[in-house]
Protein backbone atom coordinates (compact mmCIF):
# COMPACT_ATOMS: atom_id res chain seq x y z
CA UNK A 1 0.00 0.00 0.00
CA UNK A 2 1.52 3.38 -1.02
CA UNK A 3 2.51 5.54 1.92
CA UNK A 4 1.64 8.86 0.27
CA UNK A 5 -1.59 9.99 -1.36
CA UNK A 6 0.51 11.45 -4.17
CA UNK A 7 1.77 7.96 -5.03
CA UNK A 8 -1.83 6.78 -5.44
CA UNK A 9 -2.77 9.69 -7.70
CA UNK A 10 0.36 9.18 -9.78
CA UNK A 11 -0.97 5.86 -11.09
CA UNK A 12 -3.92 7.49 -12.85
CA UNK A 13 -1.74 10.33 -14.17
CA UNK A 14 0.70 7.91 -15.78
CA UNK A 15 -2.14 5.82 -17.20
CA UNK A 16 -3.63 8.92 -18.83
CA UNK A 17 -0.20 9.90 -20.17
CA UNK A 18 0.55 6.57 -21.81
CA UNK A 19 -2.97 5.83 -23.06
CA UNK A 20 -3.24 9.24 -24.74
CA UNK A 21 0.11 9.33 -26.56
CA UNK A 22 -0.62 9.96 -30.23
CA UNK A 23 0.94 11.25 -33.43
CA UNK A 24 2.70 13.47 -34.14
CA UNK A 25 5.02 11.98 -31.55
CA UNK A 26 8.65 12.68 -30.68
CA UNK A 27 11.05 10.63 -28.59
CA UNK A 28 13.36 12.59 -26.28
CA UNK A 29 16.02 11.95 -23.67
CA UNK A 30 14.90 12.60 -20.09
CA UNK A 31 17.12 15.68 -19.66
CA UNK A 32 16.61 16.91 -23.19
CA UNK A 33 14.71 19.76 -24.84
CA UNK A 34 11.22 18.35 -24.30
CA UNK A 35 9.85 21.90 -24.06
CA UNK A 36 10.77 22.59 -27.69
CA UNK A 37 9.02 19.44 -28.85
CA UNK A 38 5.87 20.07 -26.81
CA UNK A 39 5.68 23.67 -27.98
CA UNK A 40 5.87 22.48 -31.59
CA UNK A 41 2.86 20.23 -31.07
CA UNK A 42 4.47 16.83 -30.53
CA UNK A 43 3.44 14.40 -27.84
CA UNK A 44 6.67 13.27 -26.16
CA UNK A 45 7.82 9.78 -25.16
CA UNK A 46 10.94 9.05 -23.10
CA UNK A 47 12.84 5.78 -23.77
CA UNK A 48 14.88 6.18 -20.56
CA UNK A 49 11.64 6.06 -18.59
CA UNK A 50 10.82 2.84 -20.43
CA UNK A 51 14.29 1.55 -19.53
CA UNK A 52 13.61 2.27 -15.84
CA UNK A 53 10.25 0.51 -16.12
CA UNK A 54 12.00 -2.57 -17.55
CA UNK A 55 14.30 -2.53 -14.53
CA UNK A 56 11.64 -1.83 -11.90
CA UNK A 57 9.40 -4.60 -13.29
CA UNK A 58 12.42 -6.94 -13.13
CA UNK A 59 12.00 -7.87 -16.78
CA UNK A 60 15.34 -6.41 -17.91
CA UNK A 61 17.30 -9.63 -17.45
CA UNK A 62 14.97 -11.35 -19.90
CA UNK A 63 15.82 -8.84 -22.63
CA UNK A 64 19.44 -7.83 -22.03
CA UNK A 65 20.88 -11.12 -23.42
CA UNK A 66 18.90 -10.61 -26.65
CA UNK A 67 20.66 -7.28 -27.18
CA UNK A 68 24.00 -9.00 -26.52
CA UNK A 69 23.14 -11.46 -29.31
CA UNK A 70 22.56 -8.46 -31.59
CA UNK A 71 26.10 -7.22 -30.90
CA UNK A 72 25.65 -4.88 -27.94
CA UNK A 73 28.30 -5.46 -25.28
CA UNK A 74 27.59 -6.39 -21.67
CA UNK A 75 29.42 -3.34 -20.31
CA UNK A 76 27.28 -0.69 -21.98
CA UNK A 77 24.13 0.97 -20.62
CA UNK A 78 21.62 -1.62 -19.45
CA UNK A 79 18.77 0.78 -20.23
CA UNK A 80 19.95 0.54 -23.83
CA UNK A 81 20.38 -3.25 -23.87
CA UNK A 82 17.11 -3.92 -22.03
CA UNK A 83 15.17 -1.56 -24.30
CA UNK A 84 16.63 -2.83 -27.55
CA UNK A 85 16.32 -6.44 -26.39
CA UNK A 86 12.64 -5.95 -25.53
CA UNK A 87 12.04 -4.40 -28.94
CA UNK A 88 13.75 -7.30 -30.71
CA UNK A 89 11.56 -9.72 -28.74
CA UNK A 90 8.42 -7.67 -29.55
CA UNK A 91 7.54 -7.11 -25.89
CA UNK A 92 7.05 -4.17 -23.52
CA UNK A 93 5.79 -3.84 -19.91
CA UNK A 94 3.53 -1.07 -21.25
CA UNK A 95 1.24 -3.84 -22.54
CA UNK A 96 0.53 -5.28 -19.11
CA UNK A 97 0.51 -1.91 -17.34
CA UNK A 98 -1.44 0.23 -19.82
CA UNK A 99 -2.66 -2.00 -22.63
CA UNK A 100 -0.29 -0.60 -25.25
CA UNK A 101 0.52 -3.22 -27.92
CA UNK A 102 3.99 -1.76 -28.43
CA UNK A 103 6.15 1.21 -27.62
CA UNK A 104 4.76 4.24 -29.50
CA UNK A 105 6.02 4.87 -33.02
CA UNK A 106 8.08 8.10 -33.32
CA UNK A 107 7.84 10.71 -36.05
CA UNK A 108 11.01 12.36 -34.73
CA UNK A 109 13.76 11.26 -32.32
CA UNK A 110 15.81 13.80 -30.36
CA UNK A 111 18.59 13.09 -27.87
CA UNK A 112 20.95 15.09 -25.69
CA UNK A 113 24.27 13.58 -24.57
CA UNK A 114 24.47 15.74 -21.43
CA UNK A 115 23.81 12.67 -19.25
CA UNK A 116 25.00 9.83 -21.42
CA UNK A 117 27.05 9.41 -24.59
CA UNK A 118 25.44 6.04 -25.33
CA UNK A 119 22.02 7.53 -26.07
CA UNK A 120 23.41 8.37 -29.52
CA UNK A 121 23.77 4.68 -30.44
CA UNK A 122 20.54 3.77 -28.64
CA UNK A 123 18.35 6.37 -30.33
CA UNK A 124 19.96 5.96 -33.74
CA UNK A 125 19.14 2.24 -33.60
CA UNK A 126 15.46 3.13 -33.30
CA UNK A 127 15.78 5.80 -35.97
CA UNK A 128 16.75 3.03 -38.39
CA UNK A 129 14.03 0.71 -37.10
CA UNK A 130 11.29 3.32 -37.55
CA UNK A 131 12.88 5.12 -40.53
CA UNK A 132 12.43 8.54 -38.97
CA UNK A 133 14.71 11.58 -38.50
CA UNK A 134 17.12 11.56 -35.55
CA UNK A 135 18.63 14.80 -34.20
CA UNK A 136 21.36 14.84 -31.58
CA UNK A 137 22.44 17.61 -29.23
CA UNK A 138 26.07 17.26 -28.14
CA UNK A 139 26.87 19.84 -25.43
CA UNK A 140 30.40 20.43 -24.13
CA UNK A 141 31.04 17.95 -21.34
CA UNK A 142 32.75 17.71 -17.93
CA UNK A 143 32.64 21.48 -17.43
CA UNK A 144 33.74 23.29 -14.30
CA UNK A 145 32.36 26.55 -15.68
CA UNK A 146 29.64 26.89 -18.29
CA UNK A 147 30.58 29.83 -20.52
CA UNK A 148 28.57 31.94 -22.92
CA UNK A 149 30.33 30.16 -25.79
CA UNK A 150 29.15 26.81 -24.40
CA UNK A 151 25.57 28.07 -24.21
CA UNK A 152 25.72 29.53 -27.73
CA UNK A 153 26.93 26.19 -29.04
CA UNK A 154 23.95 24.37 -27.52
CA UNK A 155 21.48 27.05 -28.67
CA UNK A 156 22.69 26.54 -32.25
CA UNK A 157 21.97 22.83 -31.89
CA UNK A 158 18.52 23.55 -30.44
CA UNK A 159 17.80 25.65 -33.53
CA UNK A 160 18.66 22.62 -35.64
CA UNK A 161 16.19 20.53 -33.61
CA UNK A 162 13.55 23.19 -34.32
CA UNK A 163 14.32 23.24 -38.05
CA UNK A 164 14.00 19.47 -38.38
CA UNK A 165 10.92 19.40 -36.15
CA UNK A 166 9.20 22.09 -38.20
CA UNK A 167 9.81 20.08 -41.36
CA UNK A 168 8.40 16.91 -39.76
CA UNK A 169 5.31 18.53 -38.25
CA UNK A 170 4.69 20.91 -41.15
CA UNK A 171 4.35 24.18 -39.25
CA UNK A 172 6.66 26.73 -37.58
CA UNK A 173 7.36 26.83 -33.86
CA UNK A 174 5.17 29.41 -32.11
CA UNK A 175 7.51 31.50 -29.88
CA UNK A 176 4.69 32.34 -27.48
CA UNK A 177 3.80 28.68 -27.07
CA UNK A 178 7.44 27.91 -26.30
CA UNK A 179 7.46 30.62 -23.61
CA UNK A 180 4.29 29.21 -22.05
CA UNK A 181 5.64 25.65 -22.13
CA UNK A 182 8.86 26.77 -20.50
CA UNK A 183 6.91 28.73 -17.89
CA UNK A 184 5.08 25.53 -16.97
CA UNK A 185 8.37 23.64 -16.91
CA UNK A 186 9.90 26.21 -14.58
CA UNK A 187 6.89 26.08 -12.27
CA UNK A 188 6.87 22.29 -12.28
CA UNK A 189 10.59 21.89 -11.63
CA UNK A 190 10.47 24.56 -8.88
CA UNK A 191 7.67 22.67 -7.14
CA UNK A 192 9.61 19.41 -7.56
CA UNK A 193 12.61 21.02 -5.89
CA UNK A 194 10.41 22.10 -2.97
CA UNK A 195 9.02 18.56 -2.71
CA UNK A 196 12.55 17.21 -2.36
CA UNK A 197 13.46 19.93 0.13
CA UNK A 198 10.80 18.74 2.57
CA UNK A 199 13.35 16.03 3.39
CA UNK A 200 15.45 18.69 5.13
CA UNK A 201 13.06 18.32 8.02
CA UNK A 202 14.19 16.08 10.90
CA UNK A 203 12.65 13.54 10.75
CA UNK A 204 12.18 13.48 7.00
CA UNK A 205 8.69 12.86 5.55
CA UNK A 206 10.29 11.68 2.28
CA UNK A 207 12.89 9.14 1.20
CA UNK A 208 14.98 8.76 -1.95
CA UNK A 209 12.85 5.72 -2.79
CA UNK A 210 9.68 7.81 -2.63
CA UNK A 211 11.42 10.33 -4.86
CA UNK A 212 12.23 7.79 -7.57
CA UNK A 213 8.48 7.17 -7.90
CA UNK A 214 7.24 10.74 -7.50
CA UNK A 215 9.73 12.06 -10.06
CA UNK A 216 7.83 10.57 -13.02
CA UNK A 217 5.81 13.70 -13.92
CA UNK A 218 8.84 16.02 -13.93
CA UNK A 219 10.39 13.65 -16.48
CA UNK A 220 7.52 12.64 -18.77
CA UNK A 221 5.11 15.58 -18.26
CA UNK A 222 7.50 18.50 -17.82
CA UNK A 223 6.01 21.56 -19.48
CA UNK A 224 2.37 20.67 -18.76
CA UNK A 225 -0.25 21.87 -16.29
CA UNK A 226 -0.74 18.26 -15.15
CA UNK A 227 2.84 18.23 -13.85
CA UNK A 228 2.40 21.54 -12.03
CA UNK A 229 -0.88 20.50 -10.38
CA UNK A 230 0.55 17.15 -9.26
CA UNK A 231 3.53 18.68 -7.49
CA UNK A 232 1.48 21.44 -5.93
CA UNK A 233 -0.68 18.78 -4.26
CA UNK A 234 2.28 16.54 -3.39
CA UNK A 235 4.09 19.48 -1.80
CA UNK A 236 1.08 20.37 0.35
CA UNK A 237 0.85 16.78 1.56
CA UNK A 238 4.55 16.54 2.42
CA UNK A 239 4.65 19.95 4.11
CA UNK A 240 1.73 18.88 6.31
CA UNK A 241 3.56 15.66 7.23
CA UNK A 242 6.75 17.60 7.99
CA UNK A 243 4.84 20.05 10.20
CA UNK A 244 3.61 17.10 12.27
CA UNK A 245 7.08 15.49 12.27
CA UNK A 246 5.74 12.37 10.59
CA UNK A 247 8.76 10.26 9.68
CA UNK A 248 9.08 8.35 6.42
CA UNK A 249 11.40 6.03 8.38
CA UNK A 250 9.96 5.49 11.88
CA UNK A 251 12.55 6.19 14.57
CA UNK A 252 14.93 7.87 12.10
CA UNK A 253 18.44 7.76 13.56
CA UNK A 254 20.73 8.14 10.54
CA UNK A 255 20.39 10.42 7.51
CA UNK A 256 22.01 9.33 4.25
CA UNK A 257 22.64 10.69 0.75
CA UNK A 258 22.44 8.47 -2.35
CA UNK A 259 24.87 9.33 -5.13
CA UNK A 260 24.31 7.56 -8.45
CA UNK A 261 21.58 5.68 -10.27
CA UNK A 262 18.80 3.76 -8.52
CA UNK A 263 18.98 -0.04 -8.53
CA UNK A 264 15.57 -0.28 -10.14
CA UNK A 265 14.98 -3.99 -9.68
CA UNK A 266 15.76 -3.87 -5.95
CA UNK A 267 14.09 -0.63 -4.84
CA UNK A 268 11.75 -2.40 -2.42
CA UNK A 269 14.57 -4.52 -0.96
CA UNK A 270 16.70 -1.41 -0.42
CA UNK A 271 13.88 0.70 0.99
CA UNK A 272 12.94 -2.01 3.49
CA UNK A 273 16.58 -2.51 4.48
CA UNK A 274 16.99 1.16 5.38
CA UNK A 275 13.74 1.16 7.35
CA UNK A 276 14.99 -1.85 9.33
CA UNK A 277 18.14 0.07 10.17
CA UNK A 278 16.25 3.29 11.03
CA UNK A 279 18.22 5.05 8.30
CA UNK A 280 16.58 7.51 5.93
CA UNK A 281 18.05 8.31 2.53
CA UNK A 282 16.97 11.94 2.57
CA UNK A 283 18.50 13.23 -0.67
CA UNK A 284 20.12 12.16 -3.92
CA UNK A 285 21.86 13.54 -6.95
CA UNK A 286 19.53 11.50 -9.16
CA UNK A 287 16.21 12.98 -8.08
CA UNK A 288 17.69 16.49 -8.17
CA UNK A 289 18.74 15.97 -11.80
CA UNK A 290 15.35 17.39 -12.86
CA UNK A 291 15.68 20.66 -10.96
CA UNK A 292 16.27 23.34 -13.60
CA UNK A 293 16.63 26.70 -11.87
CA UNK A 294 18.00 28.37 -15.02
CA UNK A 295 14.78 28.13 -17.03
CA UNK A 296 13.62 31.60 -18.07
CA UNK A 297 10.42 31.90 -20.16
CA UNK A 298 11.55 35.33 -21.38
CA UNK A 299 14.80 33.89 -22.75
CA UNK A 300 13.83 30.35 -23.76
CA UNK A 301 16.65 28.84 -25.82
CA UNK A 302 19.66 30.27 -23.94
CA UNK A 303 18.13 29.49 -20.55
CA UNK A 304 17.30 25.94 -21.64
CA UNK A 305 20.82 25.53 -22.98
CA UNK A 306 22.21 26.67 -19.64
CA UNK A 307 19.89 24.45 -17.59
CA UNK A 308 20.48 21.30 -19.59
CA UNK A 309 24.24 21.82 -19.81
CA UNK A 310 24.72 22.63 -16.11
CA UNK A 311 23.30 19.35 -14.82
CA UNK A 312 25.49 17.54 -12.28
CA UNK A 313 26.58 14.66 -14.47
CA UNK A 314 27.86 17.03 -17.16
CA UNK A 315 30.16 18.92 -14.78
CA UNK A 316 33.80 18.67 -13.71
CA UNK A 317 34.97 16.91 -10.55
CA UNK A 318 35.47 20.08 -8.50
CA UNK A 319 31.98 21.33 -9.32
CA UNK A 320 30.57 17.96 -8.31
CA UNK A 321 32.54 18.08 -5.06
CA UNK A 322 31.18 21.51 -4.18
CA UNK A 323 27.62 20.43 -5.00
CA UNK A 324 27.87 17.39 -2.71
CA UNK A 325 29.37 19.51 0.09
CA UNK A 326 26.37 21.80 -0.09
CA UNK A 327 23.88 18.93 -0.08
CA UNK A 328 25.56 17.34 2.96
CA UNK A 329 25.10 20.58 4.87
CA UNK A 330 21.58 21.41 3.72
CA UNK A 331 20.14 17.96 4.44
CA UNK A 332 22.17 17.30 7.61
CA UNK A 333 23.55 14.09 6.17
CA UNK A 334 25.53 11.60 8.28
CA UNK A 335 26.94 9.54 5.42
CA UNK A 336 26.98 9.16 1.65
CA UNK A 337 26.41 5.98 -0.35
CA UNK A 338 28.01 5.92 -3.80
CA UNK A 339 26.41 3.44 -6.18
CA UNK A 340 28.99 2.08 -8.64
CA UNK A 341 26.61 1.20 -11.47
CA UNK A 342 28.57 -1.20 -13.62
CA UNK A 343 26.95 -0.41 -16.97
CA UNK A 344 26.44 3.31 -16.32
CA UNK A 345 29.85 4.93 -16.43
CA UNK A 346 28.45 8.42 -16.89
CA UNK A 347 26.32 8.36 -13.75
CA UNK A 348 28.90 6.66 -11.53
CA UNK A 349 31.01 9.12 -9.56
CA UNK A 350 33.02 6.85 -7.28
CA UNK A 351 35.78 5.87 -9.72
CA UNK A 352 38.08 8.89 -9.72
CA UNK A 353 38.55 9.56 -6.03
CA UNK A 354 35.49 11.73 -5.38
CA UNK A 355 34.45 9.83 -2.20
CA UNK A 356 37.93 10.33 -0.71
CA UNK A 357 38.00 14.02 -1.70
CA UNK A 358 34.57 14.55 -0.18
CA UNK A 359 35.56 12.80 3.04
CA UNK A 360 38.71 14.91 3.31
CA UNK A 361 36.79 18.12 2.63
CA UNK A 362 33.85 17.51 4.98
CA UNK A 363 34.69 14.64 7.32
CA UNK A 364 31.58 12.85 6.04
CA UNK A 365 31.73 9.05 5.94
CA UNK A 366 31.25 7.39 2.55
CA UNK A 367 30.53 3.88 1.27
CA UNK A 368 30.66 2.58 -2.30
CA UNK A 369 28.45 -0.37 -3.27
CA UNK A 370 28.41 -2.40 -6.49
CA UNK A 371 25.29 -2.76 -8.55
CA UNK A 372 23.58 -1.58 -11.70
CA UNK A 373 20.53 0.32 -12.83
CA UNK A 374 18.99 -2.70 -14.62
CA UNK A 375 21.40 -5.64 -14.78
CA UNK A 376 21.00 -7.38 -11.42
CA UNK A 377 23.82 -9.81 -12.23
CA UNK A 378 26.08 -7.06 -10.88
CA UNK A 379 24.20 -6.83 -7.56
CA UNK A 380 24.31 -9.07 -4.48
CA UNK A 381 21.55 -8.87 -1.87
CA UNK A 382 23.69 -10.51 0.81
CA UNK A 383 26.86 -8.52 0.23
CA UNK A 384 24.94 -5.25 0.00
CA UNK A 385 22.99 -5.95 3.18
CA UNK A 386 26.17 -6.75 5.13
CA UNK A 387 28.02 -3.65 3.92
CA UNK A 388 25.10 -1.28 4.50
CA UNK A 389 24.29 -2.66 7.95
CA UNK A 390 27.93 -2.29 9.01
CA UNK A 391 28.13 1.24 7.59
CA UNK A 392 24.91 2.37 9.29
CA UNK A 393 25.99 0.83 12.59
CA UNK A 394 29.24 2.78 12.42
CA UNK A 395 27.37 6.02 11.72
CA UNK A 396 24.95 5.34 14.57
CA UNK A 397 27.78 4.75 17.03
CA UNK A 398 29.57 7.86 15.81
CA UNK A 399 26.50 10.05 16.30
CA UNK A 400 25.88 8.63 19.78
CA UNK A 401 29.43 9.42 20.85
CA UNK A 402 29.21 13.06 19.78
C-alpha angles and dihedrals in degrees: 000000000000114000096215130054088224090063090056093050091047091068093064092043092055092045090054091047096052097038092052100047107125143158135318084056132169129195116220139177114254094249095037136108097288090149091065092051095047092047090053091056102260124136106228130225124188118212092193089061088052089050090054090048090053088053097043092049088051091234095116095092089059092058106032094075090054090058089049088055088054090056103268112135125238093238097060128090111309090209085063096045094043092048096046091043091052090050092050089051091047094237138120134172086229087079095061095036102042108005095251111152091211143348108292118272113247127224090190134015121206127179137179120205093206090110103025137014092203094068086080092066092038097052095039089056089060092043088062093043093052097031093229134133118278121200123188130200112205110187123188108274141218092021125175090188126024107218132198088253090056091051093047090052092054093044089056089054091048088054088055090052088052093049093052092042092052090052092050097046095037100231138077124261111263106228092206092053089051090052091050092047091050091047089056090046091052092048092047096047091046090054090046089054090052090049090055092045092061084078088071086079117098108254097030119229090203137053133199087250091057088049094055088060099039092049094073097095094050087056105040101023102035109143096033135104089234090065093048094048093048094054093043089058094041091051092051090051094049094044089053090051091048091050089056092044091239106172124220085206109040112232093013108202104158130041118207139186122217115214116190139019124332118254091237099191093052103040093119093047091050095044092051092046092056092047089053089053094045088239122138122203095215102176144013142187089230099060091043090056088090096055106108109180093167096067110121118179090201092057103031109169100038092044091048090048090052094046096048094043096047096058115130098251092054094055136093124263096258092051089050090049092052092047092053091047089056093048092050090055098042095049096037091236122190097194144359127229115206114202111211098206104198099209096035107071094162095057096041113094103173099082104079102048100274094133091053092046091049092048091050092048098046109014088237116148117240137195129190119207129188121237144104141244094244112352104083092185085085093054131078120196093200098046092045093049092050094048095045094046091051092047094049092046090054091050091048092052091047093052092047092053094053 
